[in-house]
Amino acid sequence: MPARRVLPTAEAVDLLSLVRELAARELKPLAAGAERAEEFPREVFRLLGRTGILGLPYPQEYGGGGQPYEVYLQVLEEIGSVWSSVGVGVSVHALSCFGLATVGTDEQRQAWLPDMLGGELLGAYCLSEAHAGSDPAAMRTSARLDGDHYVLNGAKAWTTHGGQADFYKVMARTAGEPGDRSGVSCFLVPADTPGLSADVPEEKMGLTGSTTATMLFDNVRVPVERRLGAEGDGLKIALAGLDAGRLGIAAVAVGLAQGALDTAVTYAQERESFGRRIIDHQGLNFVLADMEAAVQTARAATLHAARLKDAGLPFSREASIAKLVATDNAMKVTTDAVQVLGGAGYTRDFPVERYMREAKVMQIFEGTNQIQRMVIGRSLERPDASILLSPAG
């Protein structure tokens, strides 16, 4: 397989080689069976935690890997190329740790972050509600202060790892009415807190190895010390984390597309028609060329946004561009991969039909691609919207 990564250090080269080997040896053999059986691979996340992958972008002092986002996203791509459910899960776990790592007190970070980054505690992220997906400020889930506890009531929809996670990062309304952006606060809620439960998991088209469920809050009492940041900072924390989360999904989408392309190329090299390998037919060869261009374009956009983040520069618009381009391209590439394999691509004998189903949701979660277009368009209205760095960084 040709080299396709951009790595800044020898340490990063070694890390990516380790992840590629681990993905091929430990993840790939399990993926198809777990997805078909709709089994949540909790032990896989423990393995990734023990090898340090779950904490890669966070500080070493709290058990993280201290890696730049540029490297972390390439790790996600490697995982996504063999098992998207796990790649998405790693990204969601990182998102669930973001609030604690960035706005938590030293005491909070020391108490909880090591186990979160080490994989002993798997996280989930509760922001969306059934009526408030793309408009999180419209949330109704409430958190009422009662002495030294908050009492949470409501429901959070589309929770990745819902019912499987060990803790939930929850946005709930502490003041104001739905639509008030300044009345939302952020909490870390342990999974075993009385009154917290998961509804029946969603029956999904793809990513069936990743459990998605609505989380129900019925007078859930959360100690005050489990609030992250000040009251009213919740939506700000959530949206800041989503910029990084969108890059995670973009990276997984690039990996998914790369996996589909690799499968298509191998098949086209081995399959013959009219006395020639099908890759030697110009019509199909051009399809593969377009697939390769789509994968590389998505990768470049994703790494460009990562370099902005690593440099401490604004990257919100570039994160939306990366998420939009990578997931739209993944949908196109996986669809084309099914076409390259023909009838075989429509069967479960090959993974491309699963890749195609998995790509669809990536255009929807972490902000639909229509929302990404809104974010990008609005950013262009501002006078400071010039590109800060070239794609080469």
MARDOTI-385223 format. One record per atom (N, C-alpha, C, O): residue in one letter; x, z, y. Coordinates in steps of 0.2 Angstrom, whole numbers, plus 2048, in hexadecimal, padded with zeros to 3 digits. Example, Ala and Ser with C-alpha at 12.3 -4.5 7.8 and 13.67 -1.06 7.14 Angstrom:
% MARDOTI-385223
A8428277E4
A83E8277EA
A8428277F0
A84782A7EF
S8408237F5
S8448247FB
S840827800
S843828806
END
This chain:
% MARDOTI-385223
M8048007FA
M800800800
M804800806
M809804807
P8037FC80B
P8077FB811
P807802815
P802805815
A80C803819
A80C80981D
A807808823
A806803825
R80380D824
R7FE80D829
R7FE81382E
R7F9813831
R80381782E
R80281D832
R80781D837
R80C81A837
V80682183C
V80A822842
V80C82A842
V80882E843
L81282B840
L814832840
L81A834844
L81F831844
P81A839848
P81F83B84D
P82583F84A
P82A83E84D
T824842845
T82A846842
T82B84683B
T826844837
A831848839
A832848831
A82E84D82E
A82B84C828
E82C853831
E82885782F
E82185482D
E81D856828
A81E850832
A81884D831
A81884882C
A813848828
V81D84582B
V81E840825
V81D84481F
V81A84181A
D82184981E
D82084D818
D819850817
D817850811
L81685281C
L80F85581C
L80B850819
L807851815
L80B84A81C
L80684481A
L807842813
L803841810
S80E842811
S80F84080A
S80C845805
S809843800
L80D84C807
L80A851803
L802850803
L7FF8517FD
V7FF84F808
V7F884E808
V7F5848804
V7F1848801
R7F9843805
R7F783C801
R7F883E7FA
R7F383B7F6
E7FD8417F8
E7FE8437F1
E7F88477EE
E7F58467E9
L7F784D7F2
L7F18517F0
L7EB84E7F0
L7E784F7EB
A7E98497F5
A7E38467F5
A7E28417EF
A7DD8417EC
A7E883E7ED
A7E783A7E7
A7E783E7E0
A7E383C7DC
R7EA8437E0
R7EB8477DA
R7E584C7D9
R7E284C7D3
E7E384F7DE
E7DE8557DE
E7D78537E0
E7D28557DD
L7D684E7E5
L7D084D7E8
L7CD8467E5
L7C78477E3
K7D08417E5
K7CD83B7E3
K7CA83B7DC
K7C58387DB
P7CD83E7D7
P7CA83E7D0
P7C38427D0
P7BF8417CC
L7C28467D5
L7BC84A7D5
L7B68477D9
L7B18497D8
A7B88437DE
A7B48417E3
A7AD83E7E0
A7A88407E2
A7AE8397DC
A7A88357DA
A7A38397D6
A79D8397D7
G7A683E7D2
G7A28427CE
G79E8477D2
G7988487D1
A7A284A7D7
A79E84F7DB
A79984C7DF
A79484F7E1
E79A8467E2
E7958437E6
E78F8417E2
E78A8427E5
R79083F7DC
R78A83D7D8
R7868437D6
R7808437D6
A78A8497D5
A78684F7D3
A7848537D9
A7818587D8
E7868517DF
E7848547E5
E78785C7E5
E7838607E6
E78D85C7E2
E7908637E2
E7958647E8
E7998607E9
F79486A7EB
F79886C7F0
F79F86E7EE
F79F8737E9
P7A586B7F0
P7AB86D7ED
P7AF8737F0
P7B48727F3
R7AC8787EF
R7AF87E7F3
R7B68807F1
R7BA8817F5
E7B887F7EA
E7BF8807E8
E7C487B7EC
E7C987D7ED
V7C18757ED
V7C68707F1
V7C88737F7
V7CD8727F9
F7C38767FB
F7C4879801
F7C987F801
F7CD880805
R7C88837FC
R7CD8887FB
R7D48857F9
R7D98887FC
L7D58807F6
L7DB87D7F4
L7DE87A7FB
L7E487B7FC
L7DA8777FF
L7DD874805
L7DF87A80A
L7E387A80E
G7DB88080A
G7DD88580E
G7E488880B
G7E888A810
R7E5889805
R7EB88C802
R7F1887804
R7F688A805
T7F0881805
T7F587C806
T7F687B80E
T7FA878810
G7F287F812
G7F387F819
G7EF87981D
G7F0879823
I7EB875819
I7E887081C
I7E2872821
I7E186E826
L7DF87781F
L7D9879823
L7DB87C82A
L7D787C82F
G7E187E82B
G7E3881831
G7E887D835
G7EB87F83A
L7E9876833
L7EE872836
L7EF87283E
L7F4873840
P7E9871841
P7EA870849
P7EA87784D
P7EA877853
Y7EA87D849
Y7EA88384D
Y7F088784C
Y7F5885848
P7F188C851
P7F888F852
P7FA89284B
P7F7895847
Q80189284A
Q804895845
Q80389D845
Q8038A083F
E8038A084A
E8038A784B
E7FC8AA847
E7FC8B0846
Y7F78A6847
Y7F18A8843
Y7F08A483D
Y7EB8A483A
G7F58A283A
G7F589F833
G7F4897833
G7F389482E
G7F4894839
G7F388D839
G7F9889838
G7FF88C837
G7F9883839
G7FF87E837
G80287C83E
G80887A83D
G7FF87D844
G80387C84A
G80487484B
G80987284E
Q800870848
Q801869848
Q7FE86684E
Q7F886884F
P801860851
P7FD85D856
P7F7859853
P7F785884D
Y7F2858857
Y7EC854855
Y7EE84E852
Y7EA84B84D
E7F384A854
E7F4844852
E7F684484A
E7F483F847
V7F9849848
V7FB84A841
V7F584C83D
V7F484A838
Y7F2851840
Y7EC85483C
Y7E784E83B
Y7E484E835
L7E584A840
L7E084583E
L7E3840839
L7DF83D835
Q7E983F838
Q7EC83A833
Q7EB83E82C
Q7EA83A827
V7EB84482C
V7EA848826
V7E3847824
V7E184681E
L7DE848829
L7D7847828
L7D6840825
L7D283F821
E7D983B828
E7D8834826
E7DA83381E
E7D783081B
E7E083681C
E7E2836815
E7DC839811
E7DB83680C
I7DA83F813
I7D484280F
I7CE83E80F
I7CB83C809
G7CC83B815
G7C6837815
G7C7830811
G7C282E80F
S7CD82E810
S7CD82880C
S7CC829805
S7CB824801
V7CC82F802
V7CA8307FB
V7C38347FA
V7C08337F5
W7C28387FF
W7BC83C7FF
W7B983E805
W7BC843808
S7B483A808
S7B283C80F
S7AE842810
S7AF845815
S7AB84580B
S7A784B80B
S7AD85180D
S7AB855811
V7B2850809
V7B785680B
V7BB854811
V7BC859815
G7BC84E813
G7BF84D81A
G7BA84F81F
G7BD853824
V7B484E81F
V7AF850824
V7AF858824
V7AE85B829
G7AF85B81E
G7AF86281D
G7B5866821
G7B486B824
V7BB863820
V7C1865823
V7C086582B
V7C286A82E
S7BD85F82D
S7BC85E834
S7B7863837
S7B886683C
V7B2865833
V7AD869835
V7AF870835
V7AE87483A
H7B3872830
H7B6879830
H7BB87A836
H7BB87F839
A7BF875838
A7C387583E
A7BF876844
A7C187A849
L7B9873845
L7B587484A
L7B287B84A
L7B187D850
S7B087D845
S7AD884844
S7B2889846
S7B088F848
C7B9888846
C7BE88D848
C7C088C850
C7C3890852
F7BE886853
F7C0885859
F7BE88A85F
F7C388C863
G7B888D85F
G7B6891864
G7BB898863
G7BD89A868
L7BC89A85D
L7C08A085C
L7C789F85F
L7CA8A3862
A7CA89985D
A7D189885E
A7D2897866
A7D7898868
T7CD894869
T7CE892870
T7CB898875
T7CE89887A
V7C689B874
V7C38A0879
V7C38A7876
V7C18AC879
G7C48A886F
G7C48AF86D
G7C98B386F
G7CE8B1872
T7C88BA86F
T7CD8BF872
T7D28BF86C
T7D28BD867
D7D88C286E
D7DD8C3869
D7DB8C7863
D7DD8C685E
E7D78CC865
E7D48D085F
E7D08CC85B
E7D08CD855
Q7CC8C885D
Q7C78C4859
Q7CB8BF855
Q7CA8BE84F
R7D08BC858
R7D48B7854
R7D88BA84F
R7D98B8849
Q7DB8C0850
Q7DF8C484B
Q7DB8C6845
Q7DD8C6840
A7D58C8847
A7D08CA842
A7CD8C583D
A7CD8C6837
W7CC8BF840
W7C88BA83C
W7CC8B483B
W7CA8B0836
L7D08B183F
L7D38AB83F
L7D78AA839
L7D78A4836
P7DB8AE837
P7E08AD831
P7DC8AB82B
P7DE8A6827
D7D78AF829
D7D38AD823
D7CF8A6824
D7CE8A381F
M7CD8A582A
M7C989E82B
M7CE89982A
M7CD893827
L7D489982D
L7D989482D
L7DC893826
L7DF88E824
G7DC899822
G7DF89981C
G7DB897816
G7DD896810
G7D4895818
G7D0893813
G7CC89880F
G7C889680B
E7CD89E810
E7C98A480D
E7C28A380F
E7BE8A580C
L7C18A2816
L7BB8A1819
L7B989A81B
L7BD89881F
L7B4897818
L7B289081A
L7AD891820
L7A889481F
G7AE88D825
G7A988D82A
G7A488782B
G7A5882827
A79F88982F
A79A884830
A798884838
A79A88983B
Y79587F83A
Y79487F842
Y78C87E843
Y78A879841
C789882847
C782882848
C78188184F
C781885853
L77F87A851
L77E878858
L777875858
L77287785C
S776870854
S77086C854
S76A86F852
S76A87484E
E76486E855
E75D870852
E75986A851
E75A864853
A75486B84D
A75086584B
A74D861851
A74C85B851
H74C865857
H74986185D
H74F860862
H74D85D867
A755862860
A75A862865
A761860862
A765864861
G76185A860
G76785785D
G76C855862
G771858863
S76A84F865
S76F84D86B
S76E850871
S77284F876
D76A855872
D769859878
D769860876
D764864876
P76F863875
P77086A873
P76D86F878
P76C875876
A76D86D87E
A76B872883
A764874882
A761879885
A76087087E
A75987187D
A758876877
A752877875
M75D879875
M75D87D86F
M758883871
M757886876
R75588686B
R75088B86C
R752892868
R75089786A
T757891864
T759897860
T75C89C865
T76089A869
S75A8A2864
S75B8A7869
S75F8AD867
S7608AE861
A7638B086B
A7678B686A
A7668BB86F
A7688BA875
R7628C086D
R7608C5871
R7648CB871
R7658CE86B
L7678CE876
L76B8D4876
L7678DA875
L7628DC878
D7698DE86F
D7668E486D
D76B8E986C
D76E8EA866
G76D8ED871
G7728F2870
G7798EF870
G77B8EB874
D77C8F086A
D7838ED869
D7828E7864
D7888E5861
H77D8E4863
H77C8DE85F
H7778D9863
H7748DB867
Y7788D3861
Y7748CE863
Y76F8CC85D
Y7718CD857
V7698CB85E
V7648C9859
V7628C2859
V75F8C085E
L7648BE854
L7638B7854
L75D8B5850
L75C8B784B
N7598B0853
N7538AD850
N7538A6851
N7548A4857
G7518A284C
G75089B84D
G753897847
G75489A842
A754891848
A75788C843
A75B887845
A75A88484B
K761886841
K766881843
K76687B83E
K76787D838
A765875840
A76487083B
A76B86C83A
A77086D83E
W76B869835
W770864833
W777868833
W77C865835
T77786E830
T77D87282F
T781870829
T77F871824
T78786C82B
T78C86B825
T78F871822
T791876826
H78F87281C
H791878818
H78B87D818
H78C883816
G78587B81B
G78088081B
G77E883814
G77D88080F
G77E88A814
G77D88D80E
G78388E809
G783891804
Q78988B80B
Q78F88B807
Q79588E80B
Q799891809
A79488E812
A799891816
A799899816
A79589C814
D79F89B818
D7A08A3818
D79F8A581F
D79E8AB820
F79F8A1824
F79D8A382B
F79A89D82F
F79C89782D
Y79689F834
Y793899838
Y79589B83F
Y7948A0842
K797895843
K79889584A
K79189384D
K78F88D84C
V78E897850
V787896852
V78689685A
V78989B85D
M78389185C
M781891863
M779894864
M775891861
A778899868
A77189B869
A77089D870
A77589E874
R76A89D872
R76889E879
R7678A587A
R7638A9877
T76B8A887F
T76B8AF882
T7688AF888
T7668B588A
A7668AA88B
A7638AA892
A75F8A3893
A76189E890
G75B8A3898
G75889D89A
G75389A895
G75289D890
E750894897
E74C890893
E74F88A890
E755888892
P74C88788B
P74F881888
P75187C88D
P74C87B891
G75787988D
G759875892
G75E878897
G76187489B
D75E87F898
D76388289C
D769882898
D76A886893
R76E87F89B
R77587E898
R779884899
R77E885895
S77788989D
S77B88E89F
S77989589B
S77C89A89C
G774894897
G77189A893
G77389A88C
G76F89E888
V77889688A
V77A896882
V78089A881
V785899885
S78089E87C
S7868A187A
S7888A0873
S78589D86F
C78F8A1871
C7928A086B
C7938A6867
C7968AB869
F7928A5860
F7928AB85C
F7968A9855
F7958A3853
L7998AD852
L79C8AD84B
L7988B1847
L7988B7847
V7948AE842
V78F8B283E
V7928B1837
V7928AC834
P7938B7834
P7958B782D
P78F8B5828
P7898B682A
A7908B1823
A78B8AE81F
A7878B481B
A7818B281A
D78A8BA81A
D7868BF817
D7828C381B
D77F8C8819
T7818C1822
T77D8C5826
T7768C5824
T7738C0823
P7738CB824
P76B8CB822
P7678C7827
P7688C782D
G7638C3824
G75E8BF828
G7618B8829
G75D8B482B
L7678B7827
L7698B0827
L7698AC820
L76B8AF81B
S7668A7820
S7658A381A
S76589C81B
S764899821
A766898816
A766891816
A75F88E813
A75D89080E
D75C889816
D757885814
D75988180E
D75F88080D
V75487D80B
V756879805
V75B873808
V75987080D
P760872805
P76586D808
P761866808
P75D864805
E76486280D
E76185B80E
E763857809
E768857806
E75E852807
E76084D802
E762847806
E75E843809
K769845805
K76C84080A
K76E83A806
K76E839800
M76F83480A
M77182E808
M77882E805
M77A82B800
G77C832809
G783832807
G786839809
G78283D80B
L78D83A808
L790840809
L78C846805
L78B84B807
T78A8447FF
T7868487FB
T78A84E7F8
T7878537F5
G79184E7F8
G7958547F6
G7958597FC
G79885E7FB
S793857802
S79385C807
S78C85E809
S78785A80A
T78B865808
T784868808
T782868810
T78686A814
T77C865811
T77A866818
T773869818
T76F867814
A77286E81C
A76C87281C
A76A875822
A76F876827
T764877823
T76287B829
T763882828
T761885823
M76688582D
M76888C82C
M762890830
M76088E836
L75F89582D
L75A899830
L75C8A0832
L75F8A382E
F75A8A2838
F75C8A883B
F7568AC83C
F7528AB840
D7558B2838
D74F8B6839
D7528BD83A
D7538C1836
N7528BF841
N7548C5843
N75B8C7840
N75C8CC83E
V75F8C2841
V7668C383F
V76A8C7844
V76B8C584A
R76D8CD842
R7708D1847
R7788D0847
R77B8D0842
V77A8CE84D
V7828CC84D
V7858D1852
V7838D1858
P78A8D4850
P78E8D9855
P7908D585B
P7928CF85B
V7908D9861
V7928D6867
V7998D3867
V79A8CE86A
E79D8D6863
E7A48D4862
E7A58CD85F
E7AA8CA85F
R79F8CB85C
R7A08C4859
R79D8BE85D
R79C8B985B
R79C8C0864
R79B8BB869
R7A28B886B
R7A68BC86C
L7A28B186B
L7A88AE86E
L7A78AC875
L7A38A9877
G7AC8AE879
G7AC8AD880
G7A68B1884
G7A38B5881
A7A58AF88A
A7A08B388E
A7998B088C
A7988AB889
E7948B488E
E78D8B288D
E78C8AC892
E78E8AC897
G7898A788F
G7888A1893
G78D89B892
G78C896894
D79389D88E
D79889888D
D797894887
D79B890886
G792895883
G79189287D
G79188A87D
G794887879
L78D888881
L78D880881
L79387D883
L795878881
K797880888
K79D87E88A
K7A287E884
K7A6879883
I7A2884880
I7A688487A
I7A487F875
I7A987B872
A79E87E874
A79C87986F
A79E872871
A7A086E86D
L79D870877
L79E869879
L7A6868879
L7A8862878
A7AA86D87B
A7B186C87B
A7B386B874
A7B8867873
G7B086F86F
G7B286E868
G7B0867865
G7B3864861
L7AA864868
L7A885E865
L7AD858867
L7AD853863
D7B085986D
D7B585386E
D7BA853869
D7BC84D866
A7BD859866
A7C2859861
A7BE85785A
A7C1854856
G7B8859859
G7B4858853
G7B3850852
G7B384E84D
R7B284D858
R7B1846858
R7B7842855
R7B783D852
L7BD845857
L7C3842855
L7C484384D
L7C683E84A
G7C284984B
G7C284A844
G7BE845840
G7C084283B
I7B8844842
I7B383F83F
I7B683883F
I7B683483B
A7B9836845
A7BC830846
A7C282F841
A7C282983E
A7C6834840
A7CB83383B
A7C9832834
A7CB82E830
V7C3836832
V7C083682B
V7BE82F82A
V7BE82C825
A7BA82C830
A7B882582F
A7BD82082E
A7BC81B82B
V7C3821832
V7C881C831
V7CB81D829
V7CC817826
G7CB823827
G7CD823820
G7C882081B
G7CA81D816
L7C282181C
L7BD81E818
L7BD817818
L7BD813813
A7BE81481E
A7BF80C81F
A7C580A81B
A7C5805818
Q7CB80E81C
Q7D180C818
Q7D080C811
Q7D280880D
G7CC81180E
G7CB811807
G7C780C805
G7C88097FF
A7C280A809
A7BE804807
A7C27FD807
A7C17F9803
L7C67FD80C
L7CA7F780D
L7CF7F6807
L7D07F1804
D7D37FC805
D7D77FC800
D7D47FA7F9
D7D77F67F5
T7CE7FC7F8
T7CA7FA7F2
T7C97F37F2
T7C97F07ED
A7C67F07F8
A7C57E97F8
A7CB7E57F7
A7CA7E07F4
V7D07E77FA
V7D67E37F9
V7D97E37F2
V7DA7DD7EF
T7D97E87EF
T7DB7E97E8
T7D67E47E3
T7D97E17DF
Y7D07E57E4
Y7CB7E17E1
Y7CC7D97E2
Y7CC7D57DD
A7CD7D77E8
A7CE7D07EA
A7D47CE7E7
A7D57C87E6
Q7D97D27E6
Q7E07D07E3
Q7DF7CF7DB
Q7E37CB7D9
E7DA7D27D8
E7DA7D27D1
E7D47CD7CF
E7D57CB7C9
R7CF7CC7D3
R7C97C87D1
R7CB7C17D2
R7CE7BF7D7
E7C97BD7CD
E7CA7B57CE
E7C37B27CE
E7BE7B47CB
S7C37AC7D2
S7BD7A87D2
S7C07A17D3
S7C57A07D7
F7BD79C7D0
F7BF7957D1
F7C77947CF
F7CA7907D3
G7CA7987CB
G7D17987C9
G7D679B7CE
G7DC79A7CD
R7D379E7D3
R7D87A27D8
R7D57A97D9
R7CF7AA7D8
R7DA7AD7DB
R7D87B47DD
R7D37B37E3
R7D47AF7E7
I7CE7B77E3
I7CA7B67E9
I7CD7B87F0
I7CA7B67F5
I7D27BC7F0
I7D67BD7F6
I7D97B77F9
I7DB7B67FF
D7DA7B27F4
D7DD7AC7F7
D7D87A77FA
D7DA7A17FC
H7D27A87F9
H7CD7A47FD
H7CC7A6804
H7CB7AC805
Q7CD7A1808
Q7CD7A380F
Q7C77A7812
Q7C87AB816
G7C17A5810
G7BB7A9812
G7BC7B0811
G7BA7B4815
L7BE7B280B
L7BE7B980A
L7C47BC80D
L7C47C280F
N7CA7B880D
N7D07BB810
N7CF7BD817
N7D27C281A
F7CB7B981B
F7C97BA822
F7C57C1822
F7C67C4827
V7C07C281E
V7BD7C881E
V7C17CE81D
V7C07D3821
L7C67CE819
L7CB7D3818
L7CF7D481E
L7D17DA820
A7D17CF821
A7D57CF827
A7D17D382D
A7D47D7831
D7CA7D182D
D7C67D4832
D7C67DC831
D7C57E0835
M7C57DD82A
M7C57E5828
M7CB7E882A
M7CB7EE82D
E7D17E5829
E7D77E882B
E7D87E9832
E7DA7EF835
A7D57E4836
A7D67E583E
A7D17EB840
A7D37EE845
A7CB7EB83D
A7C77F183F
A7C97F883D
A7C97FC841
V7CD7F8837
V7D07FF836
V7D580183A
V7D680683D
Q7DA7FC83C
Q7DF7FD840
Q7DD7FF848
Q7E080384B
T7D87FB84A
T7D57FC850
T7D2803851
T7D4807856
A7CF80684C
A7CC80C84C
A7D181284C
A7D181784F
R7D6810848
R7DC815847
R7E081684E
R7E181B850
A7E1810851
A7E4810858
A7E081485D
A7E3818861
A7DA81385D
A7D5817862
A7D581E860
A7D6822865
T7D582085A
T7D5827858
T7DC82A85A
T7DC83085D
L7E1827858
L7E882A85A
L7E982B861
L7ED82F864
H7E7826865
H7E882686C
H7E482C86F
H7E782F873
A7DE82D86D
A7DA83386F
A7DE83A86D
A7DE83E871
A7E183A867
A7E4840865
A7EB841869
A7EC84786B
R7EE83C86B
R7F483D86F
R7F283F876
R7F6843879
L7ED83D879
L7EA84087F
L7E984787F
L7EB84B883
K7E6849879
K7E4850878
K7EA854877
K7EB85A87A
D7EF852873
D7F5855872
D7F9856879
D7FD85B879
A7F985187D
A7FC852884
A7F9856889
A7FB85788E
G7F3859887
G7EF85D88B
G7EB859891
G7EA85C896
L7EA853890
L7E784F894
L7DF84E892
L7DE84F88D
P7DB84C897
P7D484B895
P7D3846890
P7D7840890
F7CF84788B
F7CE842885
F7C7841883
F7C683E87E
S7C2844887
S7BB844885
S7B983D884
S7B683B87F
R7BA838889
R7B8832889
R7BB82E883
R7B882A87F
E7C282F882
E7C582C87D
E7C382E876
E7C382B871
A7C1835875
A7BE83786F
A7B883486D
A7B7832867
S7B4833872
S7AD82F871
S7AF82886F
S7AB82586B
I7B4825872
I7B581E870
I7B881E869
I7B6819865
A7BC822867
A7BF822861
A7B982385B
A7B9820856
K7B582885D
K7AF829858
K7AB823858
K7A9821852
L7A982085D
L7A581A85D
L7A8814859
L7A5811855
V7AE81385B
V7B280D858
V7B380E851
V7B280A84C
A7B681484F
A7B8816848
A7B2816843
A7B281383E
T7AC819846
T7A6819841
T7A2812841
T7A081183B
D7A280F846
D79F808846
D7A3804841
D7A080083D
N7AA804842
N7AE80083E
N7AE802837
N7AE7FD832
A7AD808835
A7AD80A82E
A7A680882B
A7A6806825
M7A180882F
M79B80582C
M79C7FD82B
M7997FB825
K79F7FA82F
K7A07F282E
K7A57F1828
K7A47ED824
V7AA7F5828
V7AF7F4823
V7AD7F681C
V7AE7F2817
T7A97FB81B
T7A67FD815
T7A17F8812
T7A07F680D
T79D7F5817
T7987F0815
T79C7EA813
T7997E780E
D7A17E8816
D7A57E2814
D7A87E380E
D7A97DF80A
A7AA7EA80C
A7AD7EB806
A7A97EA800
A7AA7E77FB
V7A27EC801
V79D7EB7FC
V79C7E37FB
V79C7E17F5
Q79C7E0800
Q79C7D8800
Q7A27D57FC
Q7A17D07F8
V7A87D77FD
V7AD7D57FA
V7AD7D67F3
V7AF7D17EF
L7AA7DB7F0
L7AA7DD7E9
L7A47D97E6
L7A37D97E0
G79F7D77EA
G7997D37E8
G7957D87E4
G7947DE7E6
G7927D67DE
G78E7DA7DA
G7917E07D8
G78E7E67D8
A7987E07D7
A79B7E67D5
A79B7EB7DA
A79B7F17D9
G79B7E97E0
G79B7EE7E6
G7957F27E7
G7947F77EA
Y78F7EF7E4
Y7897F27E4
Y7887F77DF
Y7827FA7DE
T78C7F87DA
T78C7FC7D5
T7908037D6
T7948037DB
R78F8087D2
R79380E7D3
R79A80D7CF
R79D8127CE
D79B8077CC
D7A18077C8
D7A78077CD
D7AD8087CB
F7A68057D3
F7AB8057D9
F7A880A7DE
F7A280B7DF
P7AD80D7E2
P7AB8127E7
P7A880F7EE
P7A68127F2
V7A88087EF
V7A78057F5
V79F8067F7
V79E8077FD
E79B8067F2
E7948087F4
E79380F7F7
E78F8107FB
R7978137F4
R79781A7F7
R79A81A7FE
R79781E802
Y79F8177FF
Y7A2817805
Y79D81480A
Y79D817810
M79A80F809
M79580C80D
M78F81180F
M78E812815
R78D81580A
R78881A80C
R78B820810
R787822814
E79182180F
E794827812
E79582581A
E79582981E
A79781E81B
A79981C822
A79381D826
A79481E82C
K78D81C824
K78781C828
K78682282C
K785822832
V787828829
V78682E82D
V78B82F832
V78A833837
M79182C831
M79682E836
M79482A83D
M79782C842
Q79082683D
Q78D823843
Q788828847
Q78682684C
I78682D843
I781831845
I783838847
I78183B84D
F78783C843
F788843845
F78E843849
F79283E84B
E78F84984C
E79484B851
E792847858
E79784585B
G78C845859
G78A84185E
G78983A85C
G78E83785A
T78383885C
T78183185A
T78682C85E
T78882E863
N78782685B
N78B82185F
N78781F865
N78A81C86A
Q78181F866
Q77D81E86C
Q77F823871
Q780822877
I78082A86F
I78282F874
I78982E876
I78B82F87C
Q78D82B871
Q79482A873
Q795824879
Q79982587D
R79081F878
R79081A87D
R78E81D884
R79081B889
M789822884
M78782588A
M78D82988D
M78E829893
V79182D889
V79683188B
V79C82C88E
V79E82D894
I79D82788B
I7A282288D
I7A081F894
I7A381E899
G79981C894
G79781989A
G79781E8A0
G79981C8A6
R79582489F
R7948298A5
R79B82A8A7
R79C82B8AD
S7A082A8A3
S7A782C8A5
S7AA8268A9
S7AE8288AE
L7A88208A8
L7AA81B8AC
L7A781B8B3
L7AA8188B8
E7A281F8B5
E79F8208BB
E7A38248C0
E7A38248C6
R7A88288BD
R7AC82D8C0
R7B282A8C3
R7B58258C0
P7B482C8C9
P7BA8298CC
P7C182A8C8
P7C68278C9
D7C182F8C4
D7C78318C1
D7C782E8BA
D7CA8318B5
A7C38298B8
A7C28268B2
A7C78228AF
A7C781E8AA
S7CD8218B3
S7D281C8B1
S7D681F8AA
S7D68258A9
I7D881A8A6
I7DC81C8A0
I7E281F8A2
I7E681D8A7
L7E482589F
L7EA8298A1
L7F082789D
L7F58278A0
L7EF824897
L7F5822894
L7F481C890
L7EE81A88E
S7F981888F
S7F881288B
S7F7814883
S7F881A882
P7F481087F
P7F3811878
P7F9814875
P7F9817870
A7FF812877
A805814874
A80781B876
A80C81D873
G80381E87A
G80582587C
G80B825881
G80D82A883
END
